[in-house]
Amino acid sequence: MRISTSDAAPRDEDKTLRRRQKLTAFIREEAAAQGFDLCRITGPQSIPQAPERLATFLQDGHHGTMAWMAETQARRSAPMALWADVRSIVMFGLNYGPDEDPRPILDKPDKAAISVYARNRDYHDVIKGRLKEIATRFAARAGEDVKVFVDTAPVMEKPLAEAAGLGWQGKHTNLVSRTHGSWLFLGSLFTTADLIEDGREADHCGSCRACLDACPTAAFPAPYRLDARRCISYLTIEHKGAIDPAIRPLIGNRIYGCDDCLAACPWNKFAASASEMKLKAREDLLEPSIDLLLTLDDAAFRSFFSGSPVKRIGRDRFVRNVLIAAGNSGEARLIAPCLHLAGDASPVVRGMAVWALNRLMLPEEFKRFAETRPAEDDADVQEEWRMAGAA
């Protein structure tokens, strides 16, 4: 029996649909098997508003010193500019919710506050390994090309996650999930396979502005807009030089990142704590003492934060942050370790030690210290002395 062209076309369409359904189901099953809490799919053309928003962000200088954002603007703006052959984008979410509200430590000035996401293993390593497992199995099954990303390429993960329906970008610009609140790590898999797309998640922020009001440094010039230059997460992690003296007192004891806007979100009432043990907080990173952290040399720093994302900023930038916390603590017992760091080999450490000592010492005490200091060649450290009134 001969099949007419009109009969063959529907059968081909049915076959294509069944293939899409099977591959879509397969990747969801793989995601669940690898421990991901969410897995949804979108297309490469699902974020048409992203290029304009990114351009505005960069034009306003809100990226601070993150020059790489401007350098990768074209590829970051559109998935197909990053990989022209991509047909589907699979977005994965992994819950890292804390066991309790992370904010009470902010009222303990002798303790250091580390962002929830950085209290154990580096999530890049945890997620990347799992995505590679999924990618290998999916490529073998589908016979298609795949690429996986976890902050390793210019991918606009949050807009894509919103388009896929994992959640929506809240007024704090972070993703919010109706089932996991603000505590989701994201990863993505780009593929040449044609998968069945999920629907976009609607914005459920309404009139709430809890995240905006919670920011200690007023880093949000407007809802859904972030000025990184005032963001504590950016300043303590990405920014390499001296931190604006006007913002230092507002940082408090936050030495790596900030969770205030995330923790303030009312949607967190639906969030559960992380089930992945590698993402649960290490006991020694819940409330580390500032005294201890001020004593870390490079080797001790690398050992203490082995496997942690904190390690990537390096000892000098880290101790800079701890010195700001020390200066904000009002704890006179921290004067001794700060005095030791005033002679550190790193200019950024010496400069912050000057600032911390000026806040911890009595005026006469600081004046006597200033009179005995050795000559300083670094211009930034000289500026710290000048601002302290001891140039």
Contacts in CASP RR format, 6 or more apart in sequence:
PFRMAT RR
TARGET T0000
AUTHOR 0000-0000-0000
METHOD contacts of the structure
MODEL  1
MRISTSDAAPRDEDKTLRRRQKLTAFIREEAAAQGFDLCRITGPQSIPQA
PERLATFLQDGHHGTMAWMAETQARRSAPMALWADVRSIVMFGLNYGPDE
DPRPILDKPDKAAISVYARNRDYHDVIKGRLKEIATRFAARAGEDVKVFV
DTAPVMEKPLAEAAGLGWQGKHTNLVSRTHGSWLFLGSLFTTADLIEDGR
EADHCGSCRACLDACPTAAFPAPYRLDARRCISYLTIEHKGAIDPAIRPL
IGNRIYGCDDCLAACPWNKFAASASEMKLKAREDLLEPSIDLLLTLDDAA
FRSFFSGSPVKRIGRDRFVRNVLIAAGNSGEARLIAPCLHLAGDASPVVR
GMAVWALNRLMLPEEFKRFAETRPAEDDADVQEEWRMAGAA
3 11 0 8 1.000
16 194 0 8 1.000
20 194 0 8 1.000
20 195 0 8 1.000
20 196 0 8 1.000
21 196 0 8 1.000
23 138 0 8 1.000
23 141 0 8 1.000
23 142 0 8 1.000
23 193 0 8 1.000
23 195 0 8 1.000
24 41 0 8 1.000
24 195 0 8 1.000
24 196 0 8 1.000
26 138 0 8 1.000
26 141 0 8 1.000
26 142 0 8 1.000
27 39 0 8 1.000
27 41 0 8 1.000
27 90 0 8 1.000
27 134 0 8 1.000
27 138 0 8 1.000
27 189 0 8 1.000
27 195 0 8 1.000
28 39 0 8 1.000
30 133 0 8 1.000
30 134 0 8 1.000
30 137 0 8 1.000
30 138 0 8 1.000
31 39 0 8 1.000
31 90 0 8 1.000
31 92 0 8 1.000
31 134 0 8 1.000
32 39 0 8 1.000
34 130 0 8 1.000
34 131 0 8 1.000
34 133 0 8 1.000
34 134 0 8 1.000
35 94 0 8 1.000
35 130 0 8 1.000
35 276 0 8 1.000
36 92 0 8 1.000
36 93 0 8 1.000
36 94 0 8 1.000
36 130 0 8 1.000
37 93 0 8 1.000
37 94 0 8 1.000
37 95 0 8 1.000
37 179 0 8 1.000
37 180 0 8 1.000
37 184 0 8 1.000
38 91 0 8 1.000
38 92 0 8 1.000
38 93 0 8 1.000
38 166 0 8 1.000
38 177 0 8 1.000
38 179 0 8 1.000
38 180 0 8 1.000
38 184 0 8 1.000
39 90 0 8 1.000
39 91 0 8 1.000
39 92 0 8 1.000
39 93 0 8 1.000
40 90 0 8 1.000
40 91 0 8 1.000
40 161 0 8 1.000
40 164 0 8 1.000
40 165 0 8 1.000
40 166 0 8 1.000
40 198 0 8 1.000
40 199 0 8 1.000
41 88 0 8 1.000
41 89 0 8 1.000
41 90 0 8 1.000
41 91 0 8 1.000
41 164 0 8 1.000
41 195 0 8 1.000
41 196 0 8 1.000
41 197 0 8 1.000
41 198 0 8 1.000
42 88 0 8 1.000
42 89 0 8 1.000
42 91 0 8 1.000
42 160 0 8 1.000
42 163 0 8 1.000
42 164 0 8 1.000
42 165 0 8 1.000
42 197 0 8 1.000
42 198 0 8 1.000
42 199 0 8 1.000
42 200 0 8 1.000
43 79 0 8 1.000
43 87 0 8 1.000
43 88 0 8 1.000
43 89 0 8 1.000
43 163 0 8 1.000
43 197 0 8 1.000
44 78 0 8 1.000
44 79 0 8 1.000
44 80 0 8 1.000
44 86 0 8 1.000
44 87 0 8 1.000
44 88 0 8 1.000
44 89 0 8 1.000
44 190 0 8 1.000
45 78 0 8 1.000
45 79 0 8 1.000
45 80 0 8 1.000
46 89 0 8 1.000
46 160 0 8 1.000
46 163 0 8 1.000
46 164 0 8 1.000
46 197 0 8 1.000
46 200 0 8 1.000
47 78 0 8 1.000
47 79 0 8 1.000
47 156 0 8 1.000
47 159 0 8 1.000
47 160 0 8 1.000
47 163 0 8 1.000
49 159 0 8 1.000
50 77 0 8 1.000
50 78 0 8 1.000
50 156 0 8 1.000
50 159 0 8 1.000
51 77 0 8 1.000
51 78 0 8 1.000
54 69 0 8 1.000
54 73 0 8 1.000
54 76 0 8 1.000
54 77 0 8 1.000
54 156 0 8 1.000
55 73 0 8 1.000
55 77 0 8 1.000
57 63 0 8 1.000
57 69 0 8 1.000
57 225 0 8 1.000
58 69 0 8 1.000
58 70 0 8 1.000
58 73 0 8 1.000
60 227 0 8 1.000
61 227 0 8 1.000
61 229 0 8 1.000
62 221 0 8 1.000
62 225 0 8 1.000
62 226 0 8 1.000
62 227 0 8 1.000
62 228 0 8 1.000
62 229 0 8 1.000
63 69 0 8 1.000
63 70 0 8 1.000
63 228 0 8 1.000
64 228 0 8 1.000
64 229 0 8 1.000
64 234 0 8 1.000
64 239 0 8 1.000
65 238 0 8 1.000
65 239 0 8 1.000
65 240 0 8 1.000
66 228 0 8 1.000
66 234 0 8 1.000
66 238 0 8 1.000
69 76 0 8 1.000
72 154 0 8 1.000
74 81 0 8 1.000
75 81 0 8 1.000
75 82 0 8 1.000
75 153 0 8 1.000
75 154 0 8 1.000
76 82 0 8 1.000
76 154 0 8 1.000
76 155 0 8 1.000
76 156 0 8 1.000
77 156 0 8 1.000
79 86 0 8 1.000
79 89 0 8 1.000
79 155 0 8 1.000
79 160 0 8 1.000
79 190 0 8 1.000
80 86 0 8 1.000
82 153 0 8 1.000
82 154 0 8 1.000
82 155 0 8 1.000
82 190 0 8 1.000
83 147 0 8 1.000
83 190 0 8 1.000
85 145 0 8 1.000
85 192 0 8 1.000
86 147 0 8 1.000
86 190 0 8 1.000
86 191 0 8 1.000
86 192 0 8 1.000
87 191 0 8 1.000
87 192 0 8 1.000
87 193 0 8 1.000
87 194 0 8 1.000
87 195 0 8 1.000
88 190 0 8 1.000
88 191 0 8 1.000
88 193 0 8 1.000
88 194 0 8 1.000
88 195 0 8 1.000
88 197 0 8 1.000
89 160 0 8 1.000
89 164 0 8 1.000
89 188 0 8 1.000
89 189 0 8 1.000
89 190 0 8 1.000
89 191 0 8 1.000
90 164 0 8 1.000
90 188 0 8 1.000
90 189 0 8 1.000
90 191 0 8 1.000
90 195 0 8 1.000
91 157 0 8 1.000
91 160 0 8 1.000
91 161 0 8 1.000
91 164 0 8 1.000
91 165 0 8 1.000
91 166 0 8 1.000
91 186 0 8 1.000
91 187 0 8 1.000
91 188 0 8 1.000
92 127 0 8 1.000
92 131 0 8 1.000
92 186 0 8 1.000
92 187 0 8 1.000
92 188 0 8 1.000
92 189 0 8 1.000
93 161 0 8 1.000
93 166 0 8 1.000
93 180 0 8 1.000
93 184 0 8 1.000
93 185 0 8 1.000
93 186 0 8 1.000
93 187 0 8 1.000
94 123 0 8 1.000
94 126 0 8 1.000
94 127 0 8 1.000
94 184 0 8 1.000
94 185 0 8 1.000
94 187 0 8 1.000
94 276 0 8 1.000
94 279 0 8 1.000
95 180 0 8 1.000
95 183 0 8 1.000
95 184 0 8 1.000
95 185 0 8 1.000
95 271 0 8 1.000
95 272 0 8 1.000
95 274 0 8 1.000
95 275 0 8 1.000
95 276 0 8 1.000
96 116 0 8 1.000
96 117 0 8 1.000
96 123 0 8 1.000
96 183 0 8 1.000
96 184 0 8 1.000
96 185 0 8 1.000
96 274 0 8 1.000
96 276 0 8 1.000
96 279 0 8 1.000
97 116 0 8 1.000
97 180 0 8 1.000
97 183 0 8 1.000
97 271 0 8 1.000
97 272 0 8 1.000
97 273 0 8 1.000
97 274 0 8 1.000
97 279 0 8 1.000
98 116 0 8 1.000
98 183 0 8 1.000
98 273 0 8 1.000
98 274 0 8 1.000
98 281 0 8 1.000
99 273 0 8 1.000
99 280 0 8 1.000
99 281 0 8 1.000
101 263 0 8 1.000
102 113 0 8 1.000
102 115 0 8 1.000
102 116 0 8 1.000
102 259 0 8 1.000
102 263 0 8 1.000
103 259 0 8 1.000
103 260 0 8 1.000
103 263 0 8 1.000
105 111 0 8 1.000
105 113 0 8 1.000
105 253 0 8 1.000
105 286 0 8 1.000
105 287 0 8 1.000
106 113 0 8 1.000
106 252 0 8 1.000
106 253 0 8 1.000
106 254 0 8 1.000
108 253 0 8 1.000
108 287 0 8 1.000
109 252 0 8 1.000
109 253 0 8 1.000
109 325 0 8 1.000
109 328 0 8 1.000
109 329 0 8 1.000
109 330 0 8 1.000
109 331 0 8 1.000
110 289 0 8 1.000
110 290 0 8 1.000
110 291 0 8 1.000
110 329 0 8 1.000
110 331 0 8 1.000
110 334 0 8 1.000
111 253 0 8 1.000
111 287 0 8 1.000
111 288 0 8 1.000
111 289 0 8 1.000
111 290 0 8 1.000
112 253 0 8 1.000
112 255 0 8 1.000
112 287 0 8 1.000
112 288 0 8 1.000
112 289 0 8 1.000
112 290 0 8 1.000
112 293 0 8 1.000
112 322 0 8 1.000
112 325 0 8 1.000
113 253 0 8 1.000
113 254 0 8 1.000
113 255 0 8 1.000
114 255 0 8 1.000
114 256 0 8 1.000
114 257 0 8 1.000
114 285 0 8 1.000
114 288 0 8 1.000
114 310 0 8 1.000
115 233 0 8 1.000
115 254 0 8 1.000
115 256 0 8 1.000
115 257 0 8 1.000
115 258 0 8 1.000
115 259 0 8 1.000
116 183 0 8 1.000
116 259 0 8 1.000
116 262 0 8 1.000
116 281 0 8 1.000
117 123 0 8 1.000
117 185 0 8 1.000
117 309 0 8 1.000
118 256 0 8 1.000
118 257 0 8 1.000
118 285 0 8 1.000
118 308 0 8 1.000
118 309 0 8 1.000
118 310 0 8 1.000
119 280 0 8 1.000
119 281 0 8 1.000
119 282 0 8 1.000
119 285 0 8 1.000
119 286 0 8 1.000
119 308 0 8 1.000
120 278 0 8 1.000
120 279 0 8 1.000
120 280 0 8 1.000
120 281 0 8 1.000
120 282 0 8 1.000
120 285 0 8 1.000
120 308 0 8 1.000
121 278 0 8 1.000
121 279 0 8 1.000
121 307 0 8 1.000
121 308 0 8 1.000
122 307 0 8 1.000
122 308 0 8 1.000
122 309 0 8 1.000
122 311 0 8 1.000
122 312 0 8 1.000
123 150 0 8 1.000
123 185 0 8 1.000
123 279 0 8 1.000
123 309 0 8 1.000
124 150 0 8 1.000
124 151 0 8 1.000
124 152 0 8 1.000
124 309 0 8 1.000
125 307 0 8 1.000
126 185 0 8 1.000
126 276 0 8 1.000
126 278 0 8 1.000
126 279 0 8 1.000
127 150 0 8 1.000
127 185 0 8 1.000
127 187 0 8 1.000
128 148 0 8 1.000
128 150 0 8 1.000
128 152 0 8 1.000
131 148 0 8 1.000
131 150 0 8 1.000
131 187 0 8 1.000
131 189 0 8 1.000
132 148 0 8 1.000
134 148 0 8 1.000
134 189 0 8 1.000
135 146 0 8 1.000
135 147 0 8 1.000
135 148 0 8 1.000
135 189 0 8 1.000
138 144 0 8 1.000
138 146 0 8 1.000
138 189 0 8 1.000
138 191 0 8 1.000
138 193 0 8 1.000
139 145 0 8 1.000
139 146 0 8 1.000
142 191 0 8 1.000
142 193 0 8 1.000
143 193 0 8 1.000
144 191 0 8 1.000
144 192 0 8 1.000
144 193 0 8 1.000
145 191 0 8 1.000
145 192 0 8 1.000
146 189 0 8 1.000
146 190 0 8 1.000
146 191 0 8 1.000
146 192 0 8 1.000
146 193 0 8 1.000
147 189 0 8 1.000
147 190 0 8 1.000
147 191 0 8 1.000
148 187 0 8 1.000
148 188 0 8 1.000
148 189 0 8 1.000
148 190 0 8 1.000
149 155 0 8 1.000
149 157 0 8 1.000
149 187 0 8 1.000
149 188 0 8 1.000
149 189 0 8 1.000
149 190 0 8 1.000
150 185 0 8 1.000
150 186 0 8 1.000
150 187 0 8 1.000
150 188 0 8 1.000
151 157 0 8 1.000
155 188 0 8 1.000
157 186 0 8 1.000
157 187 0 8 1.000
157 188 0 8 1.000
158 169 0 8 1.000
158 173 0 8 1.000
158 174 0 8 1.000
158 175 0 8 1.000
158 186 0 8 1.000
159 169 0 8 1.000
160 188 0 8 1.000
161 167 0 8 1.000
161 175 0 8 1.000
161 184 0 8 1.000
161 186 0 8 1.000
162 168 0 8 1.000
162 169 0 8 1.000
162 175 0 8 1.000
162 200 0 8 1.000
162 201 0 8 1.000
163 199 0 8 1.000
163 200 0 8 1.000
164 197 0 8 1.000
164 198 0 8 1.000
164 199 0 8 1.000
164 200 0 8 1.000
165 198 0 8 1.000
165 199 0 8 1.000
165 200 0 8 1.000
165 201 0 8 1.000
166 175 0 8 1.000
166 177 0 8 1.000
166 184 0 8 1.000
166 186 0 8 1.000
166 201 0 8 1.000
167 175 0 8 1.000
167 176 0 8 1.000
167 177 0 8 1.000
167 178 0 8 1.000
167 201 0 8 1.000
168 175 0 8 1.000
168 176 0 8 1.000
168 201 0 8 1.000
168 202 0 8 1.000
168 203 0 8 1.000
168 204 0 8 1.000
168 205 0 8 1.000
169 175 0 8 1.000
169 176 0 8 1.000
169 203 0 8 1.000
169 224 0 8 1.000
170 176 0 8 1.000
170 203 0 8 1.000
170 205 0 8 1.000
170 211 0 8 1.000
170 224 0 8 1.000
171 205 0 8 1.000
171 208 0 8 1.000
171 209 0 8 1.000
171 211 0 8 1.000
171 212 0 8 1.000
171 220 0 8 1.000
171 223 0 8 1.000
171 224 0 8 1.000
172 182 0 8 1.000
172 211 0 8 1.000
172 212 0 8 1.000
172 215 0 8 1.000
172 220 0 8 1.000
172 226 0 8 1.000
172 261 0 8 1.000
172 262 0 8 1.000
172 265 0 8 1.000
173 224 0 8 1.000
173 225 0 8 1.000
173 226 0 8 1.000
174 182 0 8 1.000
174 261 0 8 1.000
174 262 0 8 1.000
175 182 0 8 1.000
175 184 0 8 1.000
175 186 0 8 1.000
176 182 0 8 1.000
176 204 0 8 1.000
176 205 0 8 1.000
176 265 0 8 1.000
176 267 0 8 1.000
177 184 0 8 1.000
177 267 0 8 1.000
177 271 0 8 1.000
178 201 0 8 1.000
178 204 0 8 1.000
178 267 0 8 1.000
178 270 0 8 1.000
179 270 0 8 1.000
179 271 0 8 1.000
180 270 0 8 1.000
180 271 0 8 1.000
180 272 0 8 1.000
181 265 0 8 1.000
181 267 0 8 1.000
181 268 0 8 1.000
181 270 0 8 1.000
181 271 0 8 1.000
182 262 0 8 1.000
182 263 0 8 1.000
182 265 0 8 1.000
182 267 0 8 1.000
182 268 0 8 1.000
182 271 0 8 1.000
183 262 0 8 1.000
183 268 0 8 1.000
183 271 0 8 1.000
183 274 0 8 1.000
185 279 0 8 1.000
204 267 0 8 1.000
205 223 0 8 1.000
208 266 0 8 1.000
209 223 0 8 1.000
210 264 0 8 1.000
210 265 0 8 1.000
210 266 0 8 1.000
211 220 0 8 1.000
211 261 0 8 1.000
211 262 0 8 1.000
211 264 0 8 1.000
211 265 0 8 1.000
212 220 0 8 1.000
212 223 0 8 1.000
212 261 0 8 1.000
213 264 0 8 1.000
214 260 0 8 1.000
214 261 0 8 1.000
214 263 0 8 1.000
214 264 0 8 1.000
215 260 0 8 1.000
215 261 0 8 1.000
216 232 0 8 1.000
216 250 0 8 1.000
216 251 0 8 1.000
216 252 0 8 1.000
216 258 0 8 1.000
216 260 0 8 1.000
217 230 0 8 1.000
217 231 0 8 1.000
217 232 0 8 1.000
217 247 0 8 1.000
217 250 0 8 1.000
217 251 0 8 1.000
218 230 0 8 1.000
219 226 0 8 1.000
219 227 0 8 1.000
219 228 0 8 1.000
219 230 0 8 1.000
219 231 0 8 1.000
219 232 0 8 1.000
220 226 0 8 1.000
220 227 0 8 1.000
220 261 0 8 1.000
221 227 0 8 1.000
228 234 0 8 1.000
228 238 0 8 1.000
229 235 0 8 1.000
229 244 0 8 1.000
230 247 0 8 1.000
231 258 0 8 1.000
232 250 0 8 1.000
232 251 0 8 1.000
232 254 0 8 1.000
232 257 0 8 1.000
232 258 0 8 1.000
232 260 0 8 1.000
233 257 0 8 1.000
233 258 0 8 1.000
235 243 0 8 1.000
235 244 0 8 1.000
235 247 0 8 1.000
235 251 0 8 1.000
236 243 0 8 1.000
236 251 0 8 1.000
236 254 0 8 1.000
236 255 0 8 1.000
236 256 0 8 1.000
236 257 0 8 1.000
236 258 0 8 1.000
236 313 0 8 1.000
236 321 0 8 1.000
237 256 0 8 1.000
237 257 0 8 1.000
237 313 0 8 1.000
240 317 0 8 1.000
240 348 0 8 1.000
241 317 0 8 1.000
241 320 0 8 1.000
241 348 0 8 1.000
241 380 0 8 1.000
242 320 0 8 1.000
242 348 0 8 1.000
242 351 0 8 1.000
242 352 0 8 1.000
242 380 0 8 1.000
242 383 0 8 1.000
242 384 0 8 1.000
243 251 0 8 1.000
243 320 0 8 1.000
243 324 0 8 1.000
245 355 0 8 1.000
245 387 0 8 1.000
248 324 0 8 1.000
248 328 0 8 1.000
248 355 0 8 1.000
249 328 0 8 1.000
251 321 0 8 1.000
251 324 0 8 1.000
251 325 0 8 1.000
251 328 0 8 1.000
252 324 0 8 1.000
252 325 0 8 1.000
252 328 0 8 1.000
253 290 0 8 1.000
253 325 0 8 1.000
253 328 0 8 1.000
253 329 0 8 1.000
254 321 0 8 1.000
254 325 0 8 1.000
255 293 0 8 1.000
255 318 0 8 1.000
255 321 0 8 1.000
255 322 0 8 1.000
255 324 0 8 1.000
255 325 0 8 1.000
256 310 0 8 1.000
256 313 0 8 1.000
256 318 0 8 1.000
256 321 0 8 1.000
262 268 0 8 1.000
273 280 0 8 1.000
274 280 0 8 1.000
285 308 0 8 1.000
290 322 0 8 1.000
290 325 0 8 1.000
290 326 0 8 1.000
290 329 0 8 1.000
290 331 0 8 1.000
290 334 0 8 1.000
291 333 0 8 1.000
291 334 0 8 1.000
291 337 0 8 1.000
293 318 0 8 1.000
293 319 0 8 1.000
293 322 0 8 1.000
294 319 0 8 1.000
294 322 0 8 1.000
294 323 0 8 1.000
294 326 0 8 1.000
294 334 0 8 1.000
294 337 0 8 1.000
294 338 0 8 1.000
294 341 0 8 1.000
295 337 0 8 1.000
296 304 0 8 1.000
296 315 0 8 1.000
296 318 0 8 1.000
296 319 0 8 1.000
297 315 0 8 1.000
298 314 0 8 1.000
298 315 0 8 1.000
301 311 0 8 1.000
301 314 0 8 1.000
301 315 0 8 1.000
301 318 0 8 1.000
301 319 0 8 1.000
302 311 0 8 1.000
302 315 0 8 1.000
305 311 0 8 1.000
305 318 0 8 1.000
310 318 0 8 1.000
316 346 0 8 1.000
316 348 0 8 1.000
316 349 0 8 1.000
317 348 0 8 1.000
319 341 0 8 1.000
319 344 0 8 1.000
319 346 0 8 1.000
319 349 0 8 1.000
319 352 0 8 1.000
320 348 0 8 1.000
320 349 0 8 1.000
320 352 0 8 1.000
323 338 0 8 1.000
323 341 0 8 1.000
323 349 0 8 1.000
323 352 0 8 1.000
323 353 0 8 1.000
323 355 0 8 1.000
323 356 0 8 1.000
324 352 0 8 1.000
324 355 0 8 1.000
324 356 0 8 1.000
326 334 0 8 1.000
326 337 0 8 1.000
326 338 0 8 1.000
326 356 0 8 1.000
326 360 0 8 1.000
327 334 0 8 1.000
327 338 0 8 1.000
327 355 0 8 1.000
327 356 0 8 1.000
327 359 0 8 1.000
327 360 0 8 1.000
328 359 0 8 1.000
329 360 0 8 1.000
330 359 0 8 1.000
330 360 0 8 1.000
331 360 0 8 1.000
332 360 0 8 1.000
334 356 0 8 1.000
334 360 0 8 1.000
335 357 0 8 1.000
335 360 0 8 1.000
335 361 0 8 1.000
338 353 0 8 1.000
338 356 0 8 1.000
338 357 0 8 1.000
338 360 0 8 1.000
339 353 0 8 1.000
339 357 0 8 1.000
339 369 0 8 1.000
341 349 0 8 1.000
341 350 0 8 1.000
341 352 0 8 1.000
341 353 0 8 1.000
342 350 0 8 1.000
342 351 0 8 1.000
342 353 0 8 1.000
342 354 0 8 1.000
342 357 0 8 1.000
342 369 0 8 1.000
342 373 0 8 1.000
343 350 0 8 1.000
343 353 0 8 1.000
343 374 0 8 1.000
344 350 0 8 1.000
344 353 0 8 1.000
347 378 0 8 1.000
347 380 0 8 1.000
347 381 0 8 1.000
348 380 0 8 1.000
350 376 0 8 1.000
350 378 0 8 1.000
350 381 0 8 1.000
350 384 0 8 1.000
351 380 0 8 1.000
351 381 0 8 1.000
351 384 0 8 1.000
352 384 0 8 1.000
354 381 0 8 1.000
354 384 0 8 1.000
354 385 0 8 1.000
354 388 0 8 1.000
355 384 0 8 1.000
355 387 0 8 1.000
355 388 0 8 1.000
357 366 0 8 1.000
357 369 0 8 1.000
358 366 0 8 1.000
358 388 0 8 1.000
361 369 0 8 1.000
366 388 0 8 1.000
366 390 0 8 1.000
367 390 0 8 1.000
370 385 0 8 1.000
370 388 0 8 1.000
370 390 0 8 1.000
373 385 0 8 1.000
376 382 0 8 1.000
376 385 0 8 1.000
382 391 0 8 1.000
385 391 0 8 1.000
END
